[in-house]
Amino acid sequence: MPNLRMILIEAAMIAGVLTTGLSVSQTAHASSLSVAVQAAATDPRTDIKIDSRIMVERTTESQSGEMVTTLLDPSTVKVIPGDTLLFINTYRNTGENTVTGFVVNNPVHSAVALVEVLEEWAVLSVDGGKNFGKLSELSVTEDNSVVAGEEEITEQTSRPAKASDVTHIRWIFASPIAPGASGDLRFRGIVK
């Protein structure tokens, strides 16, 4: 797979939000979003541009008693533990050629617990991006300490992975991306 274009997107701004109480947009100015591209300059896959943004989801009760969820620009609110964030990676083919073999890798920041990925075709990793699959196919190995008499023994156990165990999300585009085509790759997480 040496010809695959891998784009790594990291929302490092979340840590600053939690430790300083800054809004996401203020933190975004302080720490830039890092995007690393691995492809030759003549590769049409370099024509895919990605813009990333984060929205804060807040649910309130309307005057009629209905629960209403709104997306808020992070520059207008403080992000606090327990907030739901919607991560949106918008891609667009700005070139003149159809792009094939396109892959996007998105680490999930350690300050965020994944809730869901909105594209069913995404695959997930719970081991730092080494292995990917559907959540139902993944497991997590944990060290458990057991006291036997006066001795403490550490045992490793395995359990099915949960969304909150996810460390990376990968979208592998099965279909070509036509010139001018665009779309969104989205996931939700809760601030720890």
C-alpha positions as CSV (number, residue, x, y, z in Angstrom):
1,M,0.0,0.0,0.0
2,P,2.8,2.5,-0.6
3,N,0.7,4.5,-3.1
4,L,-2.0,5.2,-0.6
5,R,-2.3,8.8,0.5
6,M,-2.4,8.9,4.3
7,I,-3.7,12.1,5.9
8,L,-3.2,12.4,9.6
9,I,-5.5,14.8,11.3
10,E,-5.0,15.6,15.0
11,A,-7.3,17.7,17.1
12,A,-4.7,18.6,19.6
13,M,-6.6,21.7,20.6
14,I,-8.9,19.7,22.9
15,A,-6.2,19.3,25.6
16,G,-5.8,23.1,25.8
17,V,-9.5,23.5,26.1
18,L,-9.7,21.2,29.1
19,T,-6.6,22.6,30.9
20,T,-7.1,26.3,30.3
21,G,-10.8,26.7,29.9
22,L,-10.3,28.4,26.6
23,S,-12.9,28.0,23.8
24,V,-11.9,25.7,21.0
25,S,-11.5,28.5,18.5
26,Q,-9.1,30.4,20.9
27,T,-7.1,27.2,21.3
28,A,-7.1,26.6,17.5
29,H,-5.2,29.8,17.1
30,A,-2.6,28.7,19.7
31,S,-2.0,25.2,18.3
32,S,-2.3,24.5,14.6
33,L,-4.0,21.5,13.2
34,S,-1.3,19.2,11.9
35,V,-1.8,17.5,8.6
36,A,0.9,15.2,7.2
37,V,0.6,14.1,3.6
38,Q,2.5,11.1,2.1
39,A,2.3,11.2,-1.7
40,A,4.3,12.3,-4.6
41,A,3.7,15.9,-5.8
42,T,2.4,14.7,-9.2
43,D,-0.1,12.3,-7.5
44,P,-3.7,13.5,-8.1
45,R,-4.5,12.5,-4.5
46,T,-2.6,15.6,-3.4
47,D,-5.6,17.5,-4.9
48,I,-7.9,16.4,-2.1
49,K,-8.1,19.2,0.4
50,I,-9.4,18.6,3.9
51,D,-10.8,21.3,6.3
52,S,-11.4,20.2,9.8
53,R,-13.7,21.9,12.4
54,I,-15.3,21.0,15.7
55,M,-18.8,22.0,16.8
56,V,-20.2,21.8,20.3
57,E,-23.6,20.0,20.6
58,R,-25.8,21.3,23.4
59,T,-29.3,20.0,24.1
60,T,-31.8,22.3,25.8
61,E,-35.5,22.2,26.5
62,S,-37.7,24.5,24.3
63,Q,-40.6,26.5,25.6
64,S,-42.9,23.7,24.4
65,G,-41.0,21.2,26.4
66,E,-39.3,19.5,23.5
67,M,-35.5,18.7,23.8
68,V,-33.7,20.5,21.0
69,T,-30.1,19.9,20.0
70,T,-28.1,22.7,18.5
71,L,-24.6,23.0,17.1
72,L,-22.7,25.9,18.5
73,D,-19.6,27.6,17.2
74,P,-16.9,26.9,19.8
75,S,-15.9,30.5,19.8
76,T,-19.3,31.3,21.5
77,V,-19.1,28.8,24.4
78,K,-16.8,27.3,26.9
79,V,-16.1,23.6,26.3
80,I,-16.4,21.6,29.6
81,P,-16.1,17.9,30.5
82,G,-19.3,16.1,29.5
83,D,-19.8,18.2,26.4
84,T,-20.5,16.4,23.1
85,L,-18.3,17.5,20.3
86,L,-19.0,16.9,16.6
87,F,-15.8,16.6,14.6
88,I,-16.2,17.3,10.9
89,N,-13.5,16.7,8.2
90,T,-14.7,18.2,4.9
91,Y,-12.9,16.9,1.9
92,R,-12.9,18.2,-1.7
93,N,-11.2,17.2,-4.9
94,T,-9.8,20.5,-6.2
95,G,-8.0,18.9,-9.1
96,E,-9.0,17.9,-12.6
97,N,-8.5,14.2,-12.2
98,T,-10.6,11.5,-10.4
99,V,-8.8,10.3,-7.3
100,T,-8.6,6.7,-6.2
101,G,-6.9,5.0,-3.2
102,F,-7.7,7.8,-0.8
103,V,-7.4,7.1,3.0
104,V,-7.9,9.4,5.9
105,N,-6.6,8.6,9.4
106,N,-7.9,10.6,12.3
107,P,-6.5,10.0,15.8
108,V,-9.0,10.5,18.6
109,H,-7.6,12.8,21.2
110,S,-7.1,11.2,24.6
111,A,-9.2,13.9,26.2
112,V,-12.2,12.7,24.1
113,A,-14.2,9.5,24.4
114,L,-15.6,8.4,21.0
115,V,-19.3,8.1,20.9
116,E,-19.9,7.2,17.3
117,V,-18.6,7.5,13.7
118,L,-21.4,8.7,11.4
119,E,-20.1,6.9,8.3
120,E,-20.7,3.1,8.6
121,W,-17.8,2.3,6.3
122,A,-15.2,3.7,8.7
123,V,-12.9,1.3,10.5
124,L,-11.5,1.8,14.0
125,S,-8.4,1.0,16.1
126,V,-8.1,0.5,19.8
127,D,-4.3,-0.1,19.8
128,G,-2.9,3.3,18.7
129,G,-3.5,2.8,15.0
130,K,-1.7,-0.6,14.5
131,N,-4.8,-2.7,13.7
132,F,-8.2,-1.6,12.3
133,G,-11.6,-3.2,12.0
134,K,-15.2,-2.8,12.9
135,L,-15.8,-2.2,16.7
136,S,-17.6,-5.5,17.1
137,E,-14.4,-7.3,15.8
138,L,-12.0,-5.6,18.2
139,S,-10.9,-6.5,21.7
140,V,-8.9,-4.8,24.4
141,T,-6.4,-6.5,26.7
142,E,-6.2,-5.2,30.2
143,D,-3.9,-5.9,33.2
144,N,-5.8,-6.9,36.3
145,S,-4.3,-7.3,39.7
146,V,-5.4,-10.2,41.9
147,V,-4.4,-10.7,45.5
148,A,-3.7,-14.4,46.3
149,G,-2.8,-14.7,49.9
150,E,-0.1,-12.1,50.5
151,E,1.0,-12.0,46.9
152,E,-0.3,-9.7,44.2
153,I,-0.6,-11.3,40.8
154,T,-1.1,-9.4,37.5
155,E,-3.3,-11.2,35.0
156,Q,-4.1,-10.1,31.5
157,T,-7.7,-10.4,30.4
158,S,-9.4,-9.6,27.1
159,R,-12.8,-7.9,26.7
160,P,-14.8,-6.7,23.7
161,A,-13.8,-3.1,22.7
162,K,-16.2,-0.2,23.4
163,A,-16.4,3.1,21.5
164,S,-14.6,4.8,24.3
165,D,-11.5,2.6,23.7
166,V,-11.1,3.8,20.1
167,T,-7.8,5.6,19.5
168,H,-8.0,6.1,15.7
169,I,-10.6,6.3,12.9
170,R,-9.8,5.4,9.3
171,W,-11.9,6.1,6.3
172,I,-10.8,4.1,3.2
173,F,-12.6,5.4,0.1
174,A,-13.8,2.5,-2.0
175,S,-15.2,4.7,-4.7
176,P,-13.2,7.2,-6.7
177,I,-13.5,10.9,-5.8
178,A,-14.5,12.9,-9.0
179,P,-13.2,16.3,-9.7
180,G,-15.2,18.9,-7.7
181,A,-16.7,16.2,-5.5
182,S,-16.8,16.8,-1.7
183,G,-18.2,15.4,1.4
184,D,-17.9,15.2,5.2
185,L,-16.3,12.6,7.5
186,R,-17.8,13.0,10.9
187,F,-17.6,11.6,14.4
188,R,-18.9,12.5,17.9
189,G,-17.0,12.4,21.1
190,I,-17.6,13.4,24.7
191,V,-15.0,15.6,26.5
192,K,-13.6,13.6,29.4
